[in-house]
C-alpha cells in the first residue's frame, strides 16, 4: 500500500477547523420530538399509523468507504476506487467545511448503550437543505437513547446527502472519533458509522466489539431437571437470520418457566468477565418477515411506532413486506418494546429488561452461535470445541444465493467475525477474540459452548457452463431452506441438552438426533455420492486455507494458524499440501513457536463439479 497517499497532517488540521465550524449559526440543535413532525411531513402514513419513506440510495456504499489516519487503522487492502478517494479526501474535506458553513444543518445528540462504563455520546450533524433528510435523523435517533451523562467517549458524524453522487463516499477517521458521509441518503450509513466507531473504541478499552445479536434464554436442563439461564450470542452476516433468531421464541414452554428475552440484534461489546454491553435502543431490521414464522418481529412491524425505509406501501396504505419490486433491502426501525407474541388473548413483550448480558459468573452459561447459510453438505447444526469456535469467528462464512446473484451462486463469502466494520488489522481482532474466549473457557470450565447453525439447505446442485465465452451457472437441483420449526427444535434441544451430536464429515460434531423431529431426509450421503462430497470438502478447505493465509499476513497468532491447519485434514484430495506461514516478526511468536513454511506441492487433478453428473 502506498502510505504516501494518506495526509495525516491535514486530517489533524481538518479536525481542528471542524470544531469551530460546528458552532456555526446555521446549525440548529434538535430533539426527537422536534424532528418528528418535519419527518412525517415527507413520509407516507400507513393503515397501521406508522410511516414510510424512500431513499435514492438503498444500501451502504461499502466500496466507497475508506479509513483515514495512521497505519494501524487503514484498510488492509484497498481497491483503485478507494485509493482514489483517499487521494482526493483533503479536497473533499475542505468542501465539507464549506458546506457546513453554508447549508442549513441540524444537530441531534443521543447516547449509545445503557451501563455504568461505556456509553458513547453520539452527535449527528445532518444537512437539511433537502427537507426529506429530516427523516434520516429522526429514524436514526430512534435507535439510540437520550443522553444521561454516563461515562463514554464522544463521537461525531457529518452527513451531507446533497453532495453529488459522483463524489459519493464515506470518510472514517477513527482516531478523531469522526465519520463523514456525502452523496448518500441511506440511513444505514449513520447507524453503522456510529456502531463501527464504537466497536473500535471498545477494542481500545480492552473489550471486543462484536457483530452479533444477544438474548437471555431460560430453559429446563433435561439432564438434571433444573431451569437454567444462558446468555446467547448469535453471529451472522446480512440475510443469514441473525435478527430472526435473536427474536425467536424457539417453541420453549413458558408454562414451565422457559422463555427467550431479546437483548440486541446487531452490535454488542464483550467484556473479560463474559458480560456484554448492548448498543441500541431499537432495531433496524429487514422487513421480509412472515407472521407465522417471525411472530414477534411481525407484530413490531405492524405497530404504529414502526418506521419504514424502502418498503412497498400500496395505494391503500398497506405495507407489502414481501414485495421487493422497488427494493430488495426494505428496512424498518422496530421498537424493542413492541416485540410481542400472542399468549391467550393478549400480546406479551419478549424484550429483556436490559440490553446488556450479565457476567458469566451470574448465569449458567454462555453460548456463542455462528449462523451461516449454505445449501450443499453442511449440517444444520454443529457442536464446536473452543478452538473450532475461534476458527468459525475467523472464517465468518456464508454463501451467495442463486436468487441474489446467479452468476456467483454457491460461492463462499468470508468476513472475519461476520463483521465488515473492523477498523485496522483483522488478525488482531481474531487474536483479541481468541484471548478473551480462551480466558473465559479456562475460568469457567463447562460453562462456555460453541455452535454453528446452517440456516440454508442441503442437497443443492449448481452446474457451470460456458455461454458466449463466459462462465455461467444454472440450477440443476434446488433445495429448500431448513424448515423453521426444525431449526427452532435444534436450538431448543441445544438449550435443554436433548440433542445428540456425532463426529461429522466436516471434522466437528454434527447434529445426529433432535427431540421431536426427524433428520433422516437430511442425510448427506443420500444426497451426494462420495466423490461429490469429496469435491465439496476440498472446495471448502481450499477457500478456508486461502482466507487464513490472507489474514495470517496481518499478524494472526501462531496457535490459531496451527488450529486452522489441523482442521484442513478433512480435505480428502490434498493431504500433501504444505502449511501456512506464520510471519517471523509476529510479536507473539517465540522460539517455541517456529515459523511454519509453506511447501509448494503440485495439486492433484481437480474433480468435476457436481453439476457435471447426470441425475436419475
N, C-alpha and C positions, 0 to 999 in steps of 0.2 A: 504494500500500500504506500502510495506517495504521501508521506506525512506533511510535506510542504504545502499541500492544498488546504490544510487547516490553519486558520488565522487566530490563534489563541489570544493574542494581544487585542485584536478587535473585539472578540467576544466579551472580554473584560470591560472594554470601553463602552460597548453597547449596553451592558448591564448597568453601568454607572449612569449613562444617559437615560435609560429606561425608568429608573426610579423617580427622576424629576418629571418626565413626560407623563407618567401615570397619575400625577397630581393635577393634571390639566383641567380647565373649567368645562371642557366638552365631555368629561367622563362623569356620569351620574351613578352614585351608589343606589342599588335597588334591593328590595326584598322579594321573596317569592310571591307574597300577596300583591305587591305592586306589579309584578310581571304577569300575573295570571290573566287579567282582562286583556292586556295587549297581545298575549299569546293566543288566547281564544278567538280574538278578532280575526285572525288569519287562518283558523282551523275549521274543520268540518265536524259538526256535532252529530253524534250517533244516536240510535234509538235507546241506547243504554245511558245516555247523558255524558258519555266520555267524548274525547276529542281526538281527531287525527289530522296529520299534516303530511305533505310530500316534500322530499328533498331532491335536488338535482343529482347530488352525489349520494349513492345508496349503499356505500361500503367504505371502509377505511382505505386510505391511499398509502398502504404499507410500502409499495415500490418507490414512493417519493418521500419517504421518511428517512432522515439522517440524524446521526448523533454528533454534536459539535462539542469539542473540548479536548482534554488531554488524551493521551494514547490509551489509557486504561478503559475509557468508556466508548471508544469508537466501534462501529460495526466491524466484525472480523473480516467480512468480505463485502465489497461494495460493487454495485453494477455501474455501468457507464453513466446511467441516468443519475444515480446517487452521487457519483463523483462530480458531475456537472453541477448538481445542486450545492454541494459543499463549496466548490469554487465560486459560485455566484452568491453564496449566502451573505457575505458582508453587504453587497449591493442591495439584496432583498431586505436585509435587516434595517438598512438606512431608510428604505421605503416604508417599512413597518413603523419606524419612528415618525415619519412624515404623516402617515395615515392616522396614527394615534393622536397627533396634534390637530388633525383636520376633521376627521369624521366624527359623528356622534357615537359614543360608546356608553355601555352600561357596565357596572362592576357589581358582581354578585359574590358575596363572601359566604362560604359554607365550611363544614367540618367533615372530615372522613374519619370514621371509627368512633367507638364509644368505650373507652377504657381509661386506666389511670396512668398510661405510659406513652402511647404513640397515637396521636390524633392529628394528622396533618390538617392545617388550615388551608383551604383551597380557594384561590381567588381567580374568578373567571372575568376577563375583560372581553366583552363581545361587541363587535361593531353592529349598530342597528341602523345604518344608512338604508338598509332594506328592512322594512318593518317585520317581515317574516322571520327575521333572526331572533326576535324576542322568544319565540317558541323553543329555540335551541337552548337558550339559557334556562328557560323555565323547566324544560324536560330534564336537563342535566341536574339542575338544582334539586329536583325531587329525588334524585338518587343519593343525596348527601344529607347530613344532619345540620341543624342550626349550630353556630359556634357556641362553645360553652366555656372557653378559657382553659380547657385541659391542655396538658403539655403535648407538643408536637411541632414538627417543622412547618414552615410556611411555603406553599407552592403557588406559582402564578402560571396562568395560561392566557395567551392572547389569541383571539380567533377573529379572523377577517374574511368572511365568506365572499365578500365582494371582489376580492382580488381576482384577476382574470385567470381562467383555468389553464392557460398556457404557462402560468407561473405557479401553479398548484404545488404545494409542498408542506411538509411538517418538519420544523427545525426543533430538535430536542437538545437542550443544554442542561444535562442532569446536575452538573457541578454548581449551577446557578439556580437550581430548583425552578426551571423555566421551560415552557413549551410554547411553540408558536405554530398555528395552523392558518394557512392562507389558501384561498381558492376552492374550499370545500365547505358545504353546508350540512355535512353529516354529523349528527350529534355524537356518534360513537368516537369521534376524534377527541372530544372533550373528556368523555368518560375514560377512555384508555390512556389519554395523555396524563391525567392526574394519577391513575392507578399505576401506570408504568413508573412514574416518578416515585410513588410511594413504595413500590417494591424495591427499587434501587436504594431508597433511603433506609428501608427496613433492613436490607442486607448490610448496609453500612453500620447499622446499630447492633449487629450480631444476631438478628432474626433472619428469616428467609421468606421472601415474598413468593407465594405460590399461586399459580393459575388453577384454582381448584374450588369446587363448591364444598360446603360443610353442613353437617347436620348432627344432631344428637339422637341416637336411636336407643330405645329401651326394648329389650327382647328377653324372653324367658329361655334360659340355657337348658336344653333338654337333658343335658348330662347330669346336672345337679339340681334342676328344678327351680333355680333362683332367677329373679329378674335382674338383668344387668344393663348398665348404661355404657354406650360406646360413642366415642367421637369418630365420625366418618369423614374422610377427605376423598373427594371424587375429582380426579384429574381427567381432562378430555379437551380435545380441540373442538372448534365450532362444528356443529351438526353431528356430534357423536352421542349426545344425550346427557351432557353434564347437568344442565338445568332440569331436565325431565326427572333424572334420578335423584337430584338433590331435593326435589319436592314430592317424590312418590312415596306413598304410604306402605307399599310392598305387601299389602294384604295381612298386616300384623293384626293380632287380636287385641283390640282396645279394651274389650271387656275383661281381659286377663291382665291389663296393665301395660300392654305393649303399645308403643307409639313411635312415630317419627316427628321430630321437631326441626324445622328448617332454620338454619342459621344464615348461610351465604350461598350464592350460586356462581361466584366468579373469582374473586381475589381475596386471599387471606394472608396473614403474616404469622408463620410458625415460630414458636419460641423454644428455647432449650428444655423447658420443663414439659413440653408436649402441648401446651396451651396454644391457642391461635386467636389473634385479634381479627375481627371482621372489619370490613371497609365500608360497605354501602348500607343505606337505609332501605332502599327499594331496588328492584331488579330490572335490568334491561334485557328482555328475552326475545327469542324468535317466536313468531306467532303461529307457526304451523302446528297448531295444537288441536287434538280431538277430545271432546268432553268425556267420552267413555274410557279413554286411556290416560289422560292427564287432567284429572278432575280439579285438583287444587289450582293448577295453572289456568285452566279454562275459566274457573269461577272468578279469578282475579282479572282476567282479560275482559270479561263482560261486566265488570263492575264500573260504576260511573267515574271512579278515580283513574282508570287506565288512560294512558297517553300513547297514541299510536304514531308510528313513523313508517310511511310507505306501505301501509296496509290497505288493501282494496276495500273501499266503503261504497256500497251500491247506492243507487238513486233514492232508495228508501231509508238510507242511513244505517244499514246493517253491515257491520264488518264481515268480510268474507275471508276468514283466516287461512283457508287452504287455496285460495285463488291467487296464484303468483303471476298473473298476466302482466301486471305493471312492474313487479319487482320480486325477485327470488329471495329477498332479505328483509321481509316485513318484520318490524320490531315494535316493542312496546315497553313503556315503563309500567310495571305492575307493583302494587304496594304489598309489602310483606304481610301486613295485617289483613289483607284481602285474600291470602292463600287459604282457602277453606274447602272442607269436604262435608258432604251431607251425612248427618247422623240422625236417623229418625226423620223428624220434620224440621230440623234446623241445621244451619251451616256452622261448622265448628272450625276455628282457626288452627292452623298447624305451624305457625311461626314460633320459633323458640323465644323464650323471654329475653334472650340476649343474642347479639350477633357474634359473640365470642365462644370459643371452645375452652372448657376448663382444663387445668393441668392434668396430666396423666395420673398423678397421684390421687386425684379426686374422683376418678371414674374407673370403670372396669377394663377399659382397653381403648386403643386407637386402631382404626382400620384405614389403610391407605389403598384406595382402589383406583386402578388406571383403566379408563374406558377407551377402547379402540373400536374401530368399525372395519371389519374385514369380511370377505364373502367366500373364502375358499376352505382352508384346512384348520383355521384357528378355532378351538372350542369356545363355547360361550362363557366359560369361567376357568381360571387357573389359579391355584394357590401357590404363591411365590415365597421363596425364602427372602430374608432381608437383602441379600446380595442380588437376587433376581429383581426385587422391588426397585433397587437403585438403578439397575440396568433398564427397567421399564421407564423410570424417570429420565434417564439419559436418552433413550431412543424416542420417547414420546410419539408413538406412531399410530397412523391410521392409513386408509387408502382412499384414493379418489373414486367416486362412484361413476357408473356409466351415465346416470341421469345428469350429473353436474358437468362432466367433461368426457364425452365418448372417446375422444382420441387419446386420452390419458387414463382411461378406466382401468382400475386394478393396480395402478402404480402406487407405491408406498410414499407416504409423506411423513417425514420425521422432523420434529421440533423439540428441542430439549425441554423437558418438563411440560410438554404441550403448551409452552409459553413463548409466543412470538414477541414478547415485550422485554426480553432480557437486555439489560444495558451492560456492555462490555463482554468479557470472556464467558462463553457458555460453559467451558470446562470448569471455571472457578465456581459457577453456580452448582454444577453437579457435585463438585468436591464439597461444597458447603452442605448440600443436602445429605451427602454420604456421612459426613462427620456428625451432623445433628441427629440423623436417624440411627446410626450405629450407637451413639451415646444413649439414646432412649432405649434401644434394644438391650443394651448391657445393664442399664439402671433398672429396667422394669422387665425382667425375663418373663416371656409368655404373654405380655400384655400388648404387644405391637404386632399387627398382622398385615400382610400384603396380598392383594388380589388383583387379577386383571379380568375385566369383563369385555366380551366382544358383543356389541350391540348391532352388528351386521348380520350376516347369514353364513351358511356353509353350503358348498357344492356348486358354486358359480363356475362357469367356463366362458372365457372370452377368447375369441380367435383373432389372431393377427393376419392381415393380408395386405397386398400391395395394390394400389389403385392410382394410375397416372403418376407413377414414380414416387408415391407417398405411402408410408406405412400407416395403415388404419386398423381399426378394431371393430368387431361385430360381436354381439351377444349370441352365444351358442346355447348355453343353458343358464337361465336366470334362477336366482334363489330368492326366497322370501326372507325378510328380516326375522330375527328371533322373535317369537311371539312375546308380547309384553308381559302376559301372565306367567310365561316360563321364566323370563329374566327376573321378574319380581319374586318368583318362587326360589330361584337360585340365590338371590341376595338375602331373602328371608331365611333360607336354610343356613347360609353362612353366619348370620347373626345368632341363630338358635343353636348352631353346632350340629345340624342334622344331615348336612351334605357329606358325601363320600368322594374323596379325590384319589386318583391313581396316577402313577407316572405316565405322561403322555408323549406324543411324538415330538413336541416342542421342547422337551427336556424338563419342564416344570410339571407339577402335578395338575392333571386335567380333571374337570368335573366328571364323575362316574355315575352318581345317582343323586336324585333330588326328591325330597319328600313330596308326594302328591303329583308328580309329573314324570313322564317317560322321556328318556333321551335316546331311545332305540333308533328313531329315524334320523338322528344326527350323528350316527357312527361314520367317521371319516372314511373308514375302509369300505363302506358300502357305496360311497360317492365317487371314489377315485381308485385307480389301480396303484400298486406300489411304485411304479415308475412315475406316475403323475405326482404322488405325494413327495417322492424324492425331488422332483423338479421344484415344487413349491418350497420345500425346506431349503434347497440350495439357493433359490432366488431370495428368500427371506434372509438367510445368513449373509449372502453377498451384500445385500443392501445395508444390513446392520454393520457389517465389517467396514464398508466404505465410510459410513457415517461416523463410526467410532474412530477411525483413522483421522477424519477431518477434525473432530472435537479434541482428539488427543493432541493435535498440534497446537491447541490453545492452552495446554497445561493440565491435562487430565491426570488424576492420581494413578500411580502405577498399579495399585491394588484393584482399581476399577477396570483398567485395561486388561489385567490378568483375568478378572472375572468374566469380562466380555469374551476373551479368548476361550475360556473353558466352555462358555455357552455355545460357541461355534461348532463344537464337536457333534452337534446334531446333524450337520451337513453330511449326507452320505456320499457326496460326489467330489469333495475337495478336502480330504483329510490331510493331504500333503502340503497344504498352504502354510506359509510361514506366519510369524506372529507380528503384531502391531508394534511399531517402535515407540518407546517412551522417550520423550525429549531428555537428552543428557543433562540439560541445565535446569530441569524442573526442580523448584526449590524443595519439594518434599521428598526427592529421591535420595537414598542413602547408599552406602556401599553394599548393604544387604539387599538392595533392590536394583539389580543390574539392568542396564539398558537392554531392551528386547529388540533384536534386529529382525527386520523383515527379510525373508528369503524369497526371492523371486522364483517361482516354480511354474512350469508350463501347466496351463489349465487343461483338464480333460475335455473331451468333446461335450459341448453344451447340449442338453437334452432338448427334444422338441417341446414346444409349449403345448399344454393340454388341449388347446383348441385344434390341434392337428389330428387328434384321434376321431374316428367315427363312433357315433353312439347308436346303439340299437335299443 
